[in-house]
Amino acid sequence: MSGTLAFMSISEAARRIAERSLSPLELVDALIERSERLDPILNAYLLPTFEQAREAARAAETSGSTGGQDRGPLHGIPFGLKDIIDTAGIRTTCHSKILENNIPREDAEVARRLKSAGAILMGKLSTHEFAFGGPSFDLPWPPARNPWNIAHHPGGSSSGSGAAVASGMLPLALGSDTGGSVRNPSSCCGLVGIKPTYGLVPRSGVFPLAYSLDNIGPMTRTVEDNALVLQTLAGPCPRDPASAQRPVDDFRAGLSLGVKGLRIGILEHFHTEDMQAETETAAAIQAVADVLRSLGASVEPTRVQPLQTYAAGNRILLTVEGYAVHRRWLTERPQDYAAMTREKLLPGAFISGPDYVDALRLRTRLRDEFERHMAHFDALICVSSMEPPCRIDDAQEVARTYPRQARAPFNFLGCPALVTPCGFHSSGLPLSVQWVGKAFDEPMLYRIAAAYERETGWTDRHPSI
């Protein structure tokens, strides 16, 4: 039974819990059993909270069996949190020696919303140090590994989130995305992951990397599950100054509508001119376009600014804002950072104020330009990573492949970007496509991705670990 439950969708598990044919405790116990077997291999958890999860599952069962109201579609559903997201009374370390004894007093807003919807916390998950370093081996905890091939990188910085969901230890995990850190592990691990529109999901209680770029997003195994979770997370929050003050759309309303008549642009120049994707990755993106055409969508090549233009602006903002967060510790405790993290943060000290302001002005101009461009399309598709994930123990390959991606532009622009699986490389590692939408048009991205998912079935495949 535990194997069956490991890869059950959130939607199916929630339905069975509501019908009383599956108990929250049965589901939690099955995932704990699987986690205790797999996590010594994958290192997805920094801090399991399994006993607390069992207590919460028993409480969820009691509320159901005594006629109490279920709290919605996440009632009894287990989840994990990237360990930069605060949890009351539970250590939040950011995968760093700097904060190894940090115990927050209250939950982050996103954790509170999931718990209020009845979801059950299973533990805190590995991340690259402060959501910015890399797969470092000079920290108190080892890096997470890819369940499709444990010698390979699971992506980051939400690495444990990707490994846990892909391996069936969890149906849902949250990550953060400042330059691609939800979408990279989702791509590497064959998951569905979204960077929502900037301001849609509150960041109160989440340790910052770059205030003007940070986002929180769900990582799941299906498009419907992702939309279901985002429905719970989204909405205004007075404690996040960047929170969007607008009503929340129904993200699942269009899941069954298909793509017939939609106009979709494909940003081929990202992977054919601005960078060169490896052959199988490029072919997979073209195959996505062919599937959409077969379903009745119009798909045509289009061009925006070169990939490097967006990436350079994002890098300036991220590096300066990241250094601003860490400058005191970098001065007082530099030896307590992983070498990779320290080397990525320190350049922020040498970027001038005028350069930072220029990057902000560039963002405003490019956002306006992109909005005008999107008036001609319902959505765009493009590559996520230029190649499959590299070996985790090859520092040179990690450094080479990390910038070879097309995710940072959409942090810089603030628009939503969703990744889903689109096939498998000959190495057996997942390939992924990125769906890009207009600001606050997440429903359209879910609609198109759901149609593609139904046609191809890529999300039905799981690692054999």
C-alpha positions as CSV (number, residue, x, y, z in Angstrom):
1,M,0.0,0.0,0.0
2,S,2.8,2.5,0.8
3,G,4.1,2.3,-2.8
4,T,0.6,3.2,-4.1
5,L,0.2,6.1,-1.7
6,A,3.7,7.4,-2.4
7,F,2.7,8.7,-5.9
8,M,-1.0,9.4,-5.4
9,S,-2.0,12.8,-6.5
10,I,-3.1,15.4,-4.0
11,S,-6.4,15.6,-5.6
12,E,-7.0,11.8,-5.4
13,A,-5.7,11.6,-1.8
14,A,-7.9,14.5,-0.8
15,R,-11.0,12.9,-2.4
16,R,-10.3,9.6,-0.6
17,I,-9.7,11.4,2.7
18,A,-13.0,13.2,2.3
19,E,-14.8,9.9,1.5
20,R,-13.1,8.3,4.6
21,S,-11.6,5.5,2.4
22,L,-8.1,6.8,3.3
23,S,-7.1,8.2,6.7
24,P,-4.6,11.0,7.1
25,L,-2.7,8.8,9.5
26,E,-2.5,6.0,7.0
27,L,-1.1,8.4,4.4
28,V,1.4,10.0,6.8
29,D,2.6,6.6,8.1
30,A,3.2,5.4,4.5
31,L,5.2,8.5,3.6
32,I,7.2,8.3,6.9
33,E,8.0,4.7,6.1
34,R,9.2,5.6,2.6
35,S,11.1,8.6,3.8
36,E,13.0,6.6,6.5
37,R,14.1,4.2,3.7
38,L,15.0,6.8,1.1
39,D,16.2,9.9,2.9
40,P,19.6,8.4,4.0
41,I,20.3,8.2,0.2
42,L,18.7,11.4,-1.0
43,N,19.3,13.8,2.0
44,A,16.1,15.7,1.2
45,Y,15.2,16.4,4.9
46,L,17.2,18.7,7.1
47,L,14.8,18.2,10.0
48,P,11.9,15.6,9.9
49,T,9.0,16.3,12.2
50,F,7.4,12.9,11.8
51,E,6.0,12.6,15.4
52,Q,4.4,16.0,15.2
53,A,3.0,14.9,11.8
54,R,1.5,11.8,13.3
55,E,-0.2,13.9,16.0
56,A,-1.6,16.3,13.4
57,A,-2.9,13.3,11.3
58,R,-4.7,11.9,14.3
59,A,-6.2,15.2,15.0
60,A,-7.3,15.5,11.3
61,E,-8.9,12.0,11.6
62,T,-10.7,13.0,14.8
63,S,-12.2,16.1,13.2
64,G,-13.5,14.0,10.4
65,S,-14.9,11.0,12.3
66,T,-16.7,13.2,14.8
67,G,-18.5,15.2,12.1
68,G,-16.3,18.2,12.2
69,Q,-15.9,20.0,9.0
70,D,-13.0,19.2,6.7
71,R,-10.9,22.4,6.1
72,G,-10.8,22.1,2.4
73,P,-8.9,20.2,-0.4
74,L,-5.6,20.0,1.6
75,H,-7.2,18.5,4.7
76,G,-4.9,15.7,5.8
77,I,-2.3,16.2,3.0
78,P,1.4,16.0,4.0
79,F,3.8,18.8,2.9
80,G,7.4,19.9,3.4
81,L,9.0,23.3,3.6
82,K,12.3,24.5,2.2
83,D,14.3,25.4,5.3
84,I,14.3,29.1,4.7
85,I,10.6,29.2,5.7
86,D,9.9,29.9,9.3
87,T,8.2,27.3,11.5
88,A,7.1,28.1,15.0
89,G,9.1,26.2,17.6
90,I,10.9,24.2,14.8
91,R,14.5,25.0,13.8
92,T,14.9,27.0,10.6
93,T,18.6,27.0,9.5
94,C,18.7,28.1,5.9
95,H,21.0,25.0,5.6
96,S,23.8,27.1,7.2
97,K,26.0,27.0,10.2
98,I,25.1,30.7,10.7
99,L,21.6,29.8,11.8
100,E,22.0,26.2,13.0
101,N,20.3,27.0,16.3
102,N,17.6,29.4,15.0
103,I,14.1,28.6,16.3
104,P,11.4,31.0,15.1
105,R,8.6,32.1,17.3
106,E,5.9,32.0,14.6
107,D,5.1,30.4,11.3
108,A,5.7,32.1,8.0
109,E,2.5,33.2,6.3
110,V,2.6,30.4,3.7
111,A,3.1,27.8,6.4
112,R,0.2,29.2,8.3
113,R,-2.0,29.1,5.3
114,L,-1.2,25.5,4.5
115,K,-1.8,24.4,8.1
116,S,-5.1,26.4,8.2
117,A,-6.2,24.5,5.1
118,G,-5.6,21.2,7.0
119,A,-2.2,20.2,5.5
120,I,0.2,18.4,7.7
121,L,3.9,19.4,8.1
122,M,6.3,16.5,7.7
123,G,9.5,18.5,8.1
124,K,12.1,21.0,6.8
125,L,13.9,20.3,3.6
126,S,17.4,20.8,2.3
127,T,18.3,23.9,0.3
128,H,21.4,25.5,-1.0
129,E,22.8,27.6,1.8
130,F,20.6,30.7,2.2
131,A,18.9,29.7,-1.1
132,F,22.0,31.0,-3.0
133,G,25.0,28.7,-2.6
134,G,25.2,25.4,-4.4
135,P,25.5,21.7,-3.6
136,S,28.1,22.3,-0.9
137,F,30.0,19.5,0.9
138,D,31.5,21.9,3.5
139,L,28.3,22.5,5.6
140,P,26.9,20.7,8.7
141,W,24.4,18.8,6.4
142,P,25.0,17.1,3.1
143,P,23.3,18.3,-0.1
144,A,20.2,16.6,-1.5
145,R,20.5,14.2,-4.5
146,N,18.5,13.6,-7.6
147,P,16.2,10.6,-7.2
148,W,16.4,9.8,-11.0
149,N,20.2,9.3,-10.5
150,I,21.7,10.0,-7.1
151,A,25.1,10.9,-8.7
152,H,23.4,13.9,-10.3
153,H,22.3,17.3,-9.0
154,P,18.6,17.7,-8.1
155,G,18.7,21.4,-9.0
156,G,18.5,24.2,-6.6
157,S,18.2,26.0,-4.5
158,S,15.0,24.2,-3.4
159,S,16.9,20.9,-3.8
160,G,15.4,19.0,-1.0
161,S,11.9,20.0,-2.1
162,G,12.6,18.6,-5.5
163,A,14.1,15.4,-4.3
164,A,11.3,14.7,-1.7
165,V,8.4,15.2,-4.1
166,A,10.0,13.4,-7.1
167,S,10.9,10.4,-4.9
168,G,7.4,10.0,-3.5
169,M,8.4,11.0,0.1
170,L,6.0,14.0,-0.2
171,P,3.2,15.0,-2.5
172,L,3.9,18.7,-2.0
173,A,6.7,21.0,-1.0
174,L,7.3,24.7,-1.1
175,G,10.3,26.3,-2.5
176,S,11.5,29.9,-3.1
177,D,12.4,31.3,-6.5
178,T,14.7,34.4,-6.9
179,G,16.5,33.3,-10.1
180,G,14.8,30.0,-10.8
181,S,15.0,28.1,-7.5
182,V,11.6,26.5,-7.7
183,R,11.8,25.8,-11.5
184,N,15.4,24.5,-11.5
185,P,14.8,21.5,-9.2
186,S,11.4,21.0,-10.7
187,S,13.1,20.7,-14.1
188,C,15.9,18.5,-12.8
189,C,13.5,16.2,-10.9
190,G,10.6,16.0,-13.4
191,L,8.1,18.0,-11.4
192,V,5.6,20.8,-11.9
193,G,6.8,24.0,-10.3
194,I,5.7,27.6,-10.5
195,K,7.2,31.0,-9.9
196,P,4.0,33.0,-9.4
197,T,3.6,36.6,-10.4
198,Y,5.7,38.8,-8.1
199,G,3.5,39.7,-5.1
200,L,0.9,37.0,-5.5
201,V,2.2,34.8,-2.7
202,P,3.3,36.5,0.6
203,R,6.9,36.1,1.8
204,S,6.4,37.2,5.4
205,G,8.5,34.8,7.6
206,V,10.7,33.6,4.7
207,F,14.4,34.4,5.0
208,P,15.1,36.8,2.1
209,L,17.7,36.5,-0.7
210,A,16.7,39.5,-2.8
211,Y,13.7,41.5,-1.7
212,S,12.7,42.7,-5.1
213,L,13.0,39.3,-6.7
214,D,11.9,36.6,-4.2
215,N,8.9,34.4,-4.7
216,I,7.4,31.4,-3.0
217,G,5.9,28.6,-5.1
218,P,4.6,25.0,-4.9
219,M,6.3,21.9,-6.3
220,T,4.0,19.0,-7.1
221,R,3.8,16.0,-9.5
222,T,0.8,17.2,-11.5
223,V,-0.6,20.5,-12.9
224,E,-3.9,20.2,-11.1
225,D,-2.1,19.6,-7.8
226,N,0.0,22.7,-8.3
227,A,-3.0,24.9,-9.1
228,L,-4.8,23.5,-6.0
229,V,-1.9,24.4,-3.7
230,L,-1.4,27.9,-5.2
231,Q,-5.1,28.5,-4.5
232,T,-4.3,28.1,-0.8
233,L,-1.1,30.2,-0.9
234,A,-2.2,33.2,-2.9
235,G,-3.7,36.4,-1.6
236,P,-2.8,39.7,0.1
237,C,-0.8,39.8,3.3
238,P,-0.4,43.1,5.3
239,R,3.0,41.9,6.6
240,D,4.5,41.7,3.1
241,P,4.9,45.2,1.6
242,A,5.1,43.7,-1.9
243,S,1.9,41.7,-1.6
244,A,-0.5,42.4,-4.4
245,Q,-3.8,43.9,-3.3
246,R,-6.1,42.1,-5.7
247,P,-8.6,39.3,-5.7
248,V,-7.3,35.8,-6.2
249,D,-8.4,34.0,-9.4
250,D,-9.7,30.4,-9.6
251,F,-6.5,28.7,-10.8
252,R,-8.4,25.5,-11.7
253,A,-11.3,27.0,-13.6
254,G,-9.7,26.4,-17.0
255,L,-7.9,23.1,-16.5
256,S,-10.3,21.2,-18.8
257,L,-10.7,23.8,-21.5
258,G,-7.8,22.8,-23.8
259,V,-5.8,25.0,-26.1
260,K,-7.8,25.2,-29.3
261,G,-7.7,28.7,-30.7
262,L,-5.0,30.0,-28.3
263,R,-2.0,31.9,-29.7
264,I,1.3,30.8,-28.1
265,G,4.7,32.2,-28.9
266,I,7.9,30.1,-28.7
267,L,11.1,31.9,-27.7
268,E,13.4,29.7,-29.8
269,H,16.2,32.3,-29.8
270,F,16.8,31.7,-26.1
271,H,18.2,28.2,-26.9
272,T,19.4,28.5,-30.5
273,E,21.1,31.9,-30.6
274,D,21.5,33.5,-27.1
275,M,22.7,30.1,-25.8
276,Q,23.0,26.7,-27.5
277,A,20.9,24.0,-25.8
278,E,22.2,20.5,-26.2
279,T,20.5,18.5,-29.0
280,E,18.0,16.4,-27.1
281,T,16.8,19.4,-25.0
282,A,16.2,21.5,-28.1
283,A,14.3,18.7,-29.8
284,A,12.1,18.3,-26.7
285,I,11.1,21.9,-26.8
286,Q,10.2,21.6,-30.5
287,A,8.2,18.5,-29.8
288,V,6.2,20.5,-27.2
289,A,5.3,23.1,-29.9
290,D,4.2,20.2,-32.2
291,V,1.9,18.8,-29.6
292,L,0.3,22.1,-28.9
293,R,-0.3,22.6,-32.7
294,S,-1.9,19.1,-32.9
295,L,-4.3,20.2,-30.1
296,G,-5.4,23.3,-32.1
297,A,-3.2,26.1,-30.8
298,S,-1.4,28.5,-33.0
299,V,2.4,28.3,-32.1
300,E,4.7,30.7,-33.8
301,P,8.3,31.8,-33.1
302,T,8.7,35.2,-31.5
303,R,11.5,37.3,-30.1
304,V,12.0,39.4,-27.0
305,Q,15.3,40.8,-25.6
306,P,18.3,38.5,-25.6
307,L,18.4,36.1,-22.7
308,Q,21.6,37.7,-21.4
309,T,20.0,41.1,-21.1
310,Y,17.5,39.9,-18.6
311,A,19.9,37.7,-16.8
312,A,22.5,40.4,-16.3
313,G,19.9,42.8,-14.8
314,N,18.6,40.0,-12.5
315,R,22.2,39.2,-11.4
316,I,22.9,42.8,-10.4
317,L,19.8,43.1,-8.3
318,L,20.2,39.6,-6.7
319,T,23.9,40.1,-5.9
320,V,23.5,43.6,-4.4
321,E,20.4,42.7,-2.4
322,G,21.8,39.4,-1.3
323,Y,25.0,41.1,0.0
324,A,22.9,43.7,1.8
325,V,21.2,40.9,3.8
326,H,24.5,39.1,4.6
327,R,27.2,41.8,4.9
328,R,27.4,41.7,8.8
329,W,27.8,38.0,8.9
330,L,30.2,38.1,6.0
331,T,32.4,40.5,8.0
332,E,32.0,38.7,11.4
333,R,31.7,35.0,10.5
334,P,32.9,34.5,6.9
335,Q,34.4,31.1,7.8
336,D,30.9,29.8,8.7
337,Y,29.6,30.1,5.1
338,A,30.2,27.4,2.5
339,A,33.0,28.6,0.1
340,M,30.5,28.5,-2.8
341,T,28.0,30.8,-1.0
342,R,30.7,33.2,0.1
343,E,32.1,33.5,-3.4
344,K,28.6,34.3,-4.8
345,L,27.7,36.9,-2.2
346,L,30.9,38.9,-2.0
347,P,30.7,40.5,-5.4
348,G,27.7,42.5,-4.2
349,A,30.1,44.7,-2.2
350,F,31.7,45.9,-5.4
351,I,28.6,46.9,-7.5
352,S,28.0,50.6,-7.3
353,G,24.8,52.4,-6.3
354,P,24.5,53.9,-9.9
355,D,24.8,50.4,-11.4
356,Y,22.1,49.1,-9.1
357,V,19.8,52.0,-10.0
358,D,20.5,51.4,-13.7
359,A,19.4,47.8,-13.3
360,L,16.2,49.0,-11.6
361,R,15.5,51.4,-14.5
362,L,16.3,48.6,-17.0
363,R,13.7,46.4,-15.3
364,T,11.0,49.0,-15.6
365,R,11.7,49.5,-19.3
366,L,11.9,45.8,-20.1
367,R,8.7,45.1,-18.1
368,D,6.8,47.7,-20.1
369,E,8.2,46.3,-23.3
370,F,7.3,42.7,-22.4
371,E,3.8,43.6,-21.4
372,R,3.3,45.2,-24.9
373,H,4.7,42.1,-26.5
374,M,2.4,39.8,-24.5
375,A,-0.7,41.6,-25.8
376,H,-0.2,39.5,-29.0
377,F,-0.1,36.1,-27.2
378,D,-1.9,34.0,-24.6
379,A,1.3,32.6,-23.3
380,L,4.9,31.8,-24.3
381,I,7.0,28.6,-24.2
382,C,10.7,28.3,-23.9
383,V,13.5,26.1,-22.5
384,S,14.1,25.9,-18.8
385,S,17.6,24.4,-18.6
386,M,19.9,24.1,-21.6
387,E,20.9,20.5,-20.7
388,P,20.1,17.8,-18.1
389,P,21.4,18.1,-14.6
390,C,25.1,17.5,-14.1
391,R,26.9,15.3,-11.6
392,I,26.6,16.7,-8.1
393,D,30.3,16.1,-7.2
394,D,31.7,18.0,-10.1
395,A,32.1,21.6,-9.0
396,Q,33.3,22.8,-12.4
397,E,30.3,21.3,-14.1
398,V,28.0,22.8,-11.5
399,A,29.5,26.2,-12.1
400,R,29.3,25.8,-15.9
401,T,25.8,24.6,-16.1
402,Y,24.1,26.8,-13.5
403,P,24.0,29.9,-15.7
404,R,22.8,27.9,-18.7
405,Q,19.2,28.4,-18.1
406,A,16.3,30.7,-19.2
407,R,14.6,31.2,-15.8
408,A,16.1,34.4,-14.5
409,P,14.4,36.6,-17.1
410,F,11.0,36.0,-15.5
411,N,12.2,36.9,-12.0
412,F,13.5,40.1,-13.5
413,L,10.2,40.8,-15.3
414,G,8.0,39.6,-12.4
415,C,5.6,37.6,-14.6
416,P,4.5,34.0,-13.8
417,A,6.6,31.1,-15.2
418,L,5.6,27.4,-14.8
419,V,7.7,24.3,-15.6
420,T,6.5,20.8,-16.4
421,P,8.2,17.7,-17.7
422,C,8.4,17.3,-21.4
423,G,10.3,14.1,-21.8
424,F,13.5,12.3,-20.8
425,H,17.1,12.5,-22.0
426,S,18.9,9.4,-23.3
427,S,20.7,9.5,-19.9
428,G,17.4,8.8,-18.2
429,L,17.2,12.3,-16.6
430,P,14.1,14.5,-17.0
431,L,13.7,17.3,-19.5
432,S,11.4,20.2,-18.9
433,V,9.6,23.0,-20.7
434,Q,8.8,26.5,-19.3
435,W,5.4,28.2,-19.8
436,V,5.4,32.0,-19.4
437,G,2.3,34.2,-18.9
438,K,1.1,37.7,-18.5
439,A,1.2,39.1,-14.9
440,F,-1.5,37.5,-12.7
441,D,-2.6,35.1,-15.6
442,E,-1.6,31.9,-13.8
443,P,-4.9,30.3,-14.8
444,M,-3.9,30.5,-18.5
445,L,-0.6,28.8,-17.8
446,Y,-2.3,26.0,-15.9
447,R,-4.9,25.6,-18.7
448,I,-2.2,25.1,-21.4
449,A,0.1,23.0,-19.3
450,A,-2.9,20.7,-18.2
451,A,-3.8,20.1,-21.9
452,Y,-0.2,19.2,-22.7
453,E,0.0,17.0,-19.6
454,R,-3.1,15.1,-20.6
455,E,-1.8,14.5,-24.1
456,T,1.7,13.4,-23.2
457,G,1.5,11.7,-19.8
458,W,5.0,12.7,-18.8
459,T,3.9,13.4,-15.2
460,D,2.9,9.8,-14.8
461,R,6.5,8.6,-14.8
462,H,8.4,8.3,-11.5
463,P,12.0,7.3,-10.5
464,S,12.5,3.7,-9.6
465,I,14.5,4.4,-6.5
